[in-house]
Structures are given as C-alpha cells and as structure tokens.
Amino acid sequence: MERPRHIPSQRWDAGLLLKAQDVRVVFFDVDGVLTDGGLYFSGEGEVLKRFHTLDGHGLKMLQKAGITPAVVTGRDSPALRLRLRNLGVVHARFGTEDKVPAAESILAELGLAWSQAAAMGDDWPDLPVLRRSAFACAPANAHDEALAMADWVTPRAGGEGAVRQLCDLLLAAHGAYAGLLAEYTS
C-alpha cells in the first residue's frame, strides 16, 4: 500500500514571505555562513573548510527556482572554489573586504537592483551588504550587530544548515517549495 501524498512540513510567517517574494539574487558570506566559521589549517598551511550538504542542496534548489545564489567573501581558497563549482554557483567574488562594490558588480551583471536582493552575513564586514539588501538574514551564531540588522535570524547556526533554512524560505516565498519537494516525494 502506498503512503498518502506528502504535505510540506515547513511553516513560514506571512510577513517574511511577503518581504522575500521579490528576491532574485542572494548574497552569501562564506566563513560563519556557508561554514561554521572555524578555519582549519593543514600542516602545509592549506586552509580547509567544512560545508554542510543541506546548504549545498538548498543552493541547487534556489537555482532551479530561478533565484541566483552569489558569494561575496573576504577570503579565497581552492576548497571554496571547488565547492562552488560543484554546486553550479557562478557569481562569486573572492578576497574582497569591501563587499558592496563586489555585490554591485554582480547586480549589474544580472540586471538587478538592491530591492531584489537578499543577503546572509554573520559579522561586521557583511553589514553594508545586509543594510542595502531588501531582505537581510543572519545565522543564529552571528555577531550581535549582524543579528540586530537582520530581518530574519535562522534557527540554525552557520555551517549547520542556516543557508538551507534561508533557501527554503525563499523557495516558499516564490511558490516553488511544494513543487520541488514533490519531485522527491511522488
């Protein structure tokens, strides 16, 4: 006997969904957002990063729904570039401390405005992008100033599925969540 049709379990605040419905691009910081913020060094000095698979799948689902994930980060590493390439994330700026011009160059490439942007950051260097974005988010373990600036703080910490929670919210705001989920539950 077949199970009954799966009903999505996610429930979102209507105000958050309204605020997020015009988002077409999402800017993500890396350390503390896509990772847990820890920096791991090999004996040769190579920086190692740990990424969460839930976050990666969320980034793929955003792309399927027509929302562009973009990365603007103060660091650069081969591990990060490989991870983004594997996820199909093509809009990225590495090694930039002044994140606004980097984000604006991506907006220009996409023909979008700040009013169509969301951002997720965890620390002071992310504040200018958070402030300009229409929908600002922070992971639960972000610095107090990022938490104060955020329209929404994810229940999960950076590197522990926080990015996926934002992706799911955006998918729901765009009416894509249930359809994408059905591809896996039918």
Residue pairs with C-beta under 8 A, 6 or more apart in sequence:
5 185
5 186
6 181
6 182
6 185
8 177
8 178
8 181
10 168
10 172
10 177
12 169
12 172
12 173
16 151
16 152
16 169
16 173
17 169
17 172
17 173
18 173
19 134
19 135
19 151
20 118
20 135
20 169
20 170
20 173
21 173
21 174
22 115
22 116
22 134
23 67
23 116
23 117
23 118
23 134
23 135
23 170
23 173
23 174
24 66
24 67
24 68
24 110
24 112
24 116
24 117
25 67
25 68
25 69
25 70
25 91
25 106
25 107
25 110
25 112
25 116
25 117
25 118
26 62
26 67
26 68
26 69
26 70
26 117
26 118
26 119
26 120
26 166
26 167
26 170
27 70
27 71
27 72
27 99
27 103
27 106
27 117
27 118
27 119
27 120
27 121
27 129
27 133
28 34
28 69
28 70
28 71
28 72
28 119
28 120
28 163
29 71
29 72
29 73
29 120
29 121
29 122
29 123
29 125
29 126
30 49
30 71
30 73
30 75
30 80
31 37
31 39
31 49
31 73
31 74
31 75
31 122
32 122
32 123
32 139
32 141
32 142
32 158
32 159
33 120
33 121
33 122
33 139
33 158
33 159
33 162
33 163
34 51
34 52
34 55
34 71
34 83
34 158
34 159
34 163
35 49
35 50
35 51
35 158
35 159
36 50
36 157
36 158
36 159
36 160
37 122
37 141
37 158
37 159
38 50
39 47
39 49
40 47
40 48
40 49
40 50
41 47
41 48
42 48
46 77
46 78
47 75
47 77
47 79
48 79
49 77
49 79
49 80
49 83
50 159
51 83
51 159
52 159
52 160
52 161
52 163
52 164
54 161
54 163
54 164
55 159
55 161
55 162
55 163
55 164
55 167
56 83
56 86
56 87
57 164
58 163
58 164
58 166
58 167
58 168
59 69
59 87
59 88
59 89
59 163
59 167
60 87
60 88
61 167
61 171
61 176
61 180
62 68
62 69
62 167
62 170
62 171
63 69
63 88
64 176
64 180
65 170
65 171
65 174
65 176
65 180
66 174
67 170
67 171
67 174
68 91
68 110
69 87
69 89
69 91
70 89
70 91
70 92
70 103
70 106
71 80
71 84
71 89
71 91
71 92
71 93
71 94
72 92
72 93
72 96
72 99
72 102
72 103
72 106
72 129
73 80
73 92
73 93
73 94
73 95
73 96
74 95
74 96
74 97
74 99
74 125
75 94
75 95
76 94
76 95
80 94
81 92
81 94
84 92
91 106
91 109
91 110
93 99
93 102
93 103
93 105
93 106
96 102
97 125
99 125
99 126
99 128
99 129
100 128
100 129
100 132
103 117
103 119
103 129
103 132
107 113
107 114
107 117
114 132
114 133
114 134
115 134
116 134
117 132
117 133
117 134
117 135
118 133
118 134
118 135
118 136
118 137
118 166
118 170
119 126
119 129
119 130
119 132
119 133
119 135
119 136
119 137
120 137
120 138
120 139
120 162
120 163
120 166
121 127
121 129
121 130
121 136
121 138
121 142
121 146
122 138
122 139
122 141
122 142
122 143
122 146
122 158
123 142
123 143
123 145
123 146
124 143
124 145
124 146
126 146
127 145
127 146
127 149
130 136
130 137
130 138
130 146
130 149
130 150
131 149
135 151
135 152
136 149
136 150
136 151
136 152
137 150
137 151
137 152
137 153
137 154
137 166
138 146
138 147
138 149
138 150
138 152
138 153
138 154
139 153
139 154
139 156
139 157
139 158
139 160
139 162
139 163
140 153
140 154
140 155
140 156
140 157
140 162
141 157
141 158
142 150
142 153
142 158
147 153
152 166
152 169
154 162
154 165
154 166
155 165
156 162
156 164
156 165
168 177
171 177
171 180
